[in-house]
Amino acid sequence: MSIKYNIPGFLITKLVLVLIIFTQAIVAKSNPTMPPMRLLAFKRAKSLDNGISISLYEQTWNKDILNINGIKNSDFLLLRKLGFKSIRLPVAFEHFESEHIPVAKIFTCINKVVKQCNLYGFKLIIDYHGGNFNDTNYSTETPKIIDLWLKLTKRYIHQGYDNLFFELYNEPPHMNPQIWKDAAYNIVTAIRKVDKQRTLIIGASNYNSIYELSRFVRLADENVIYTFHFYEPFLFTHQGAAWTGAQESTTGVPFPYNAENFPVLNPKAKNTDGEKNYSQYPRDGNEQSVRDKLQIAKNWAVKYDVPVICGEYGVYNKYADVNSRCRYIKAVRQALKILNIPGMMWDYNGNFSIFNGQPSINNLPDCMKDAIGYYSQK
């Protein structure tokens, strides 16, 4: 004997609706929708690709740096011709404050660059460069950094959000990473009380290390681009740089590694990290190693589903031969492109410059034109 159930139509409709809602919930959970603000941060990060730092206002050794003519319109025309699309402007705010230079004077210089970038179609990052933040003074330094950013935030509140970015602090030192993260969160929170739309750029401690970034936990803010600096292998990119001490005193290091013309270790580098870097260079001094290390940053970005940029890469140009410099720059740029990581070079006209002499097309070696893709821009 069969039993028939007469289920009212309205109940069937309700059951169907419940099933639809339940199914949508499962789909939403397995395929979460990215918050709109984070999507916007991804888009803005991509727009920063092919960038370069102009380090004029971080040159603390130049006592008259704020009084010189600064960045000329011809510089922007040259950069645009070479295919660069974004500018990173490091500013030594802490140094200028210690020299009792009025903040209004600093802002006047910055404002000129903002106007030039708008005129010539460049994205601009204002970078807080060269501070004194560390494990012991964070409780007094963080309010100073916040105060400066609040002034900048209010000053540029009406600047286009797609064109102007704030990098909260360049290369936090080797320190307790949680202290830096807490400080970064406090800076972001303060800025958000004034401006909820500006995209902020933040890196990990240990000088924006890719390794420290791999251990970093993203902040609870959707409108953030994360940054790292890439100078690996350090033995090559910083060879002969006096500010690194004796560790990188070995010069004549080629890229990629070549046993036939690899120099002997400078005796000054004995028993330093430079000796370890020297012994590892046969493994580290090649394109594959560059890609493998950049993959660390990409893996972290994928893990948290956040945008990441390489905020600095380059070669100290005093001792590295030009062909090695070209090969390294090309290797980094190609690896970044493959990994879909926007990159910004260090720097335009300092001691990491890609030019042989003053910036000009004539002073740009042919191999460097190839390395930065200049020929493809023509």
C-alpha positions as CSV (number, residue, x, y, z in Angstrom):
1,M,0.0,0.0,0.0
2,S,1.4,3.4,-1.0
3,I,0.9,6.5,1.1
4,K,0.6,9.9,-0.6
5,Y,1.5,13.1,1.1
6,N,-0.2,16.3,0.0
7,I,2.4,19.0,0.7
8,P,1.0,22.5,0.3
9,G,2.6,24.6,-2.4
10,F,3.7,27.4,-0.1
11,L,5.7,24.8,2.0
12,I,7.4,23.6,-1.2
13,T,8.3,27.2,-2.1
14,K,9.8,27.8,1.4
15,L,11.8,24.5,1.2
16,V,13.2,25.6,-2.2
17,L,14.1,29.0,-0.8
18,V,15.9,27.4,2.2
19,L,17.8,25.1,-0.1
20,I,18.9,28.0,-2.3
21,I,20.0,30.1,0.7
22,F,21.9,27.1,2.1
23,T,23.6,26.4,-1.2
24,Q,24.6,30.1,-1.6
25,A,26.0,30.1,1.9
26,I,28.2,27.1,1.1
27,V,29.4,28.6,-2.2
28,A,30.1,31.9,-0.5
29,K,32.1,30.2,2.2
30,S,34.2,28.2,-0.3
31,N,34.6,31.2,-2.7
32,P,34.7,34.3,-0.4
33,T,34.2,37.6,-2.1
34,M,37.2,39.9,-1.7
35,P,36.3,43.2,0.1
36,P,35.9,46.0,-2.4
37,M,38.6,48.1,-0.7
38,R,41.1,45.3,-0.9
39,L,40.3,44.9,-4.6
40,L,41.0,48.6,-5.0
41,A,44.3,48.2,-3.2
42,F,45.3,45.5,-5.7
43,K,44.4,47.7,-8.6
44,R,46.4,50.6,-7.1
45,A,49.4,48.4,-6.4
46,K,49.5,47.3,-10.0
47,S,49.6,51.0,-11.1
48,L,52.8,51.4,-9.2
49,D,54.8,49.1,-11.4
50,N,57.8,50.4,-13.3
51,G,58.5,52.8,-10.5
52,I,61.7,54.5,-9.3
53,S,62.8,56.3,-6.1
54,I,64.1,59.9,-6.3
55,S,66.2,60.1,-3.2
56,L,66.8,63.8,-3.1
57,Y,65.1,64.5,0.2
58,E,66.6,61.6,2.1
59,Q,70.2,62.8,1.5
60,T,70.8,64.0,5.1
61,W,74.5,64.5,4.3
62,N,73.6,67.4,2.0
63,K,73.0,70.3,4.3
64,D,71.4,72.5,1.6
65,I,69.2,69.8,0.1
66,L,65.9,71.8,0.6
67,N,67.3,74.9,-1.0
68,I,68.5,73.5,-4.3
69,N,66.3,73.5,-7.4
70,G,65.2,70.0,-6.8
71,I,63.6,67.7,-9.3
72,K,63.4,69.4,-12.7
73,N,60.6,69.0,-15.2
74,S,63.2,67.6,-17.6
75,D,63.7,64.7,-15.1
76,F,60.1,63.8,-15.4
77,L,60.2,64.0,-19.2
78,L,63.2,61.7,-19.2
79,L,61.6,59.2,-16.8
80,R,58.5,59.1,-18.8
81,K,60.5,58.5,-22.0
82,L,62.2,55.6,-20.3
83,G,58.9,54.0,-19.4
84,F,58.7,54.7,-15.7
85,K,55.2,55.3,-14.3
86,S,55.5,55.9,-10.6
87,I,57.8,57.9,-8.3
88,R,58.7,57.1,-4.7
89,L,59.8,60.1,-2.8
90,P,61.7,59.3,0.4
91,V,61.8,62.2,2.9
92,A,64.0,62.3,6.0
93,F,61.3,63.9,8.2
94,E,63.0,63.0,11.5
95,H,66.4,64.4,10.3
96,F,64.8,67.7,9.2
97,E,63.0,68.0,12.5
98,S,66.3,67.5,14.5
99,E,67.8,70.3,12.4
100,H,64.9,72.5,13.4
101,I,63.8,73.0,9.8
102,P,60.1,74.2,9.7
103,V,57.8,71.5,8.5
104,A,56.2,74.0,6.2
105,K,59.5,74.3,4.3
106,I,59.6,70.5,3.8
107,F,56.0,70.5,2.7
108,T,56.7,73.1,0.1
109,C,59.3,70.9,-1.5
110,I,57.0,67.9,-1.4
111,N,54.1,69.9,-2.8
112,K,56.2,70.8,-5.8
113,V,56.8,67.1,-6.6
114,V,53.1,66.4,-6.1
115,K,52.2,69.0,-8.7
116,Q,54.9,67.7,-11.1
117,C,53.6,64.2,-10.8
118,N,50.1,65.3,-11.5
119,L,51.4,67.3,-14.5
120,Y,53.4,64.5,-16.0
121,G,51.1,61.6,-15.1
122,F,53.1,59.8,-12.5
123,K,51.8,58.0,-9.4
124,L,53.5,59.2,-6.2
125,I,54.5,57.6,-3.0
126,I,55.5,59.8,-0.1
127,D,57.8,57.8,2.1
128,Y,58.8,58.4,5.7
129,H,62.5,57.8,5.5
130,G,65.3,57.5,7.9
131,G,63.6,57.6,11.3
132,N,65.0,56.5,14.7
133,F,62.3,54.0,15.6
134,N,63.5,50.9,17.6
135,D,62.6,48.5,20.4
136,T,63.4,50.9,23.2
137,N,61.9,54.2,22.0
138,Y,58.7,53.1,20.2
139,S,56.5,54.6,22.9
140,T,57.8,58.1,22.2
141,E,58.6,57.7,18.5
142,T,55.2,56.4,17.4
143,P,53.3,59.6,18.5
144,K,55.9,61.7,16.5
145,I,55.3,59.6,13.4
146,I,51.6,59.8,13.8
147,D,51.7,63.6,14.2
148,L,53.6,63.9,11.0
149,W,51.3,61.6,9.1
150,L,48.2,63.5,10.4
151,K,49.6,66.7,9.0
152,L,50.3,65.1,5.6
153,T,46.9,63.4,5.6
154,K,45.1,66.6,6.2
155,R,47.2,68.5,3.7
156,Y,46.6,66.1,0.9
157,I,43.1,65.0,1.8
158,H,41.8,66.2,-1.6
159,Q,44.6,64.6,-3.7
160,G,43.3,61.8,-5.9
161,Y,43.4,58.4,-4.1
162,D,44.6,56.6,-7.3
163,N,47.6,58.9,-7.6
164,L,49.0,59.6,-4.1
165,F,50.1,56.9,-1.6
166,F,51.6,57.1,1.9
167,E,54.4,54.7,2.9
168,L,54.3,54.8,6.7
169,Y,57.9,54.0,7.5
170,N,60.9,53.0,5.5
171,E,62.8,49.9,6.7
172,P,61.9,49.4,10.3
173,P,65.1,48.0,11.9
174,H,65.9,44.6,13.2
175,M,63.6,44.5,16.2
176,N,60.8,42.7,17.9
177,P,58.4,42.3,14.9
178,Q,55.3,42.5,17.2
179,I,56.3,45.9,18.5
180,W,56.6,47.2,14.9
181,K,53.3,45.6,13.9
182,D,51.5,47.3,16.9
183,A,53.1,50.6,16.0
184,A,52.0,50.2,12.4
185,Y,48.5,49.4,13.5
186,N,48.4,52.5,15.7
187,I,49.6,54.7,12.8
188,V,47.0,53.3,10.4
189,T,44.3,53.7,13.0
190,A,45.2,57.4,13.5
191,I,45.2,58.1,9.8
192,R,41.9,56.3,9.3
193,K,40.2,58.7,11.7
194,V,40.9,61.5,9.2
195,D,41.0,59.6,5.9
196,K,39.5,56.2,5.3
197,Q,40.3,56.1,1.6
198,R,44.0,56.7,1.2
199,T,45.9,53.5,0.3
200,L,48.8,53.0,2.7
201,I,52.0,51.1,2.2
202,I,53.6,49.0,5.0
203,G,56.6,46.7,5.2
204,A,57.9,44.3,7.8
205,S,60.8,44.9,10.2
206,N,64.4,44.0,9.7
207,Y,64.6,46.6,6.9
208,N,61.6,45.5,4.9
209,S,63.1,42.0,4.7
210,I,61.3,39.3,2.6
211,Y,62.1,36.8,5.4
212,E,60.5,39.0,8.0
213,L,57.5,39.6,5.7
214,S,57.1,35.9,5.4
215,R,56.4,35.8,9.2
216,F,54.3,39.0,9.3
217,V,50.6,38.8,9.9
218,R,48.6,41.2,7.8
219,L,46.9,44.2,9.5
220,A,43.2,44.4,10.0
221,D,42.8,47.1,7.3
222,E,41.7,46.3,3.7
223,N,43.3,49.4,2.1
224,V,47.0,48.4,2.5
225,I,49.7,47.5,0.1
226,Y,52.6,45.5,1.6
227,T,56.1,46.2,0.6
228,F,59.5,44.6,0.7
229,H,63.0,45.5,-0.4
230,F,65.2,43.2,-2.5
231,Y,68.9,43.4,-2.6
232,E,69.8,39.7,-2.8
233,P,72.5,38.6,-3.2
234,F,73.9,41.3,-0.9
235,L,77.5,40.4,-1.7
236,F,76.8,41.6,-5.3
237,T,74.4,44.5,-4.9
238,H,76.3,46.2,-2.0
239,Q,79.9,45.3,-2.9
240,G,82.2,48.0,-1.6
241,A,79.5,50.0,0.1
242,A,81.2,51.7,3.0
243,W,78.1,52.1,5.1
244,T,77.8,48.3,5.4
245,G,81.2,48.1,7.2
246,A,83.8,45.5,6.4
247,Q,81.4,42.7,5.5
248,E,80.9,43.8,1.9
249,S,84.4,45.0,1.3
250,T,85.0,42.4,-1.4
251,T,84.7,44.1,-4.8
252,G,84.7,42.8,-8.4
253,V,81.9,40.4,-7.8
254,P,80.2,39.5,-11.1
255,F,76.6,38.6,-11.8
256,P,75.9,35.9,-12.4
257,Y,78.6,33.9,-10.5
258,N,81.5,33.0,-12.7
259,A,84.3,30.9,-11.2
260,E,86.9,32.2,-13.7
261,N,86.6,35.9,-12.6
262,F,85.3,35.5,-9.0
263,P,87.5,37.7,-6.8
264,V,89.3,36.5,-3.6
265,L,87.7,37.4,-0.3
266,N,88.8,40.8,1.0
267,P,90.7,40.1,4.3
268,K,88.6,42.8,6.0
269,A,85.5,40.6,5.5
270,K,86.9,37.7,7.4
271,N,84.7,36.5,10.3
272,T,81.8,38.7,9.2
273,D,78.5,38.0,7.4
274,G,80.3,39.0,4.3
275,E,82.4,35.8,4.5
276,K,79.3,33.7,4.7
277,N,77.8,35.6,1.8
278,Y,81.0,35.0,-0.2
279,S,80.9,31.3,0.4
280,Q,77.2,31.1,-0.6
281,Y,77.6,33.2,-3.7
282,P,78.2,30.3,-6.1
283,R,74.6,29.2,-5.1
284,D,73.0,32.6,-4.7
285,G,74.6,34.5,-7.6
286,N,72.2,33.5,-10.4
287,E,68.8,34.2,-11.9
288,Q,67.2,31.1,-10.4
289,S,68.1,32.1,-6.9
290,V,66.7,35.6,-7.5
291,R,63.4,34.1,-8.6
292,D,63.3,31.6,-5.7
293,K,63.8,34.4,-3.1
294,L,61.2,36.7,-4.7
295,Q,58.8,33.7,-4.6
296,I,58.9,34.0,-0.8
297,A,57.2,37.3,-1.0
298,K,54.7,36.1,-3.5
299,N,53.8,33.0,-1.4
300,W,53.1,35.3,1.6
301,A,50.9,37.6,-0.6
302,V,49.0,34.6,-1.8
303,K,48.6,33.2,1.7
304,Y,46.8,36.4,2.9
305,D,45.4,37.4,-0.5
306,V,46.8,40.9,-0.3
307,P,48.7,43.1,-2.7
308,V,52.5,43.3,-2.4
309,I,55.1,45.5,-4.2
310,C,58.9,45.4,-4.3
311,G,59.6,48.9,-3.0
312,E,63.3,48.9,-3.7
313,Y,65.8,46.9,-5.8
314,G,69.0,48.0,-7.4
315,V,72.8,47.8,-7.4
316,Y,75.4,50.1,-5.8
317,N,77.2,51.3,-8.9
318,K,80.7,52.3,-7.8
319,Y,82.3,48.9,-8.0
320,A,79.9,46.5,-9.8
321,D,80.7,46.3,-13.5
322,V,78.1,47.7,-15.8
323,N,77.3,44.5,-17.6
324,S,76.7,42.6,-14.3
325,R,74.5,45.5,-13.1
326,C,72.5,45.2,-16.3
327,R,72.1,41.5,-16.0
328,Y,71.0,41.7,-12.4
329,I,68.4,44.5,-13.0
330,K,67.0,42.5,-16.0
331,A,66.9,39.3,-13.9
332,V,65.0,41.0,-11.1
333,R,62.6,42.8,-13.4
334,Q,61.8,39.6,-15.3
335,A,61.2,37.6,-12.1
336,L,58.9,40.3,-10.7
337,K,57.0,40.3,-14.0
338,I,56.6,36.6,-13.9
339,L,55.4,36.7,-10.3
340,N,53.1,39.7,-11.1
341,I,54.8,41.8,-8.4
342,P,55.0,45.5,-9.2
343,G,58.6,46.8,-8.7
344,M,60.3,50.1,-7.9
345,M,64.0,50.8,-8.5
346,W,66.4,52.4,-6.2
347,D,67.3,55.0,-7.4
348,Y,67.2,57.8,-10.0
349,N,70.3,59.9,-9.5
350,G,72.1,58.6,-6.4
351,N,74.8,56.0,-6.0
352,F,72.5,53.2,-7.2
353,S,71.6,55.1,-10.4
354,I,71.3,53.2,-13.7
355,F,73.1,56.0,-15.5
356,N,76.8,56.4,-16.1
357,G,76.9,60.0,-14.9
358,Q,74.1,62.5,-14.9
359,P,70.7,61.2,-15.9
360,S,70.3,61.4,-19.7
361,I,69.6,59.0,-22.5
362,N,73.2,59.4,-23.7
363,N,74.4,58.3,-20.2
364,L,72.3,55.2,-20.2
365,P,74.3,52.2,-21.3
366,D,72.8,50.1,-24.1
367,C,72.7,47.0,-21.8
368,M,70.7,49.0,-19.3
369,K,68.3,50.2,-21.9
370,D,67.6,46.6,-22.6
371,A,67.4,45.7,-18.9
372,I,64.7,48.2,-18.2
373,G,62.8,47.5,-21.4
374,Y,63.5,50.9,-23.0
375,Y,63.7,49.5,-26.5
376,S,60.2,48.0,-26.1
377,Q,58.9,51.4,-25.2
378,K,60.0,53.1,-28.4
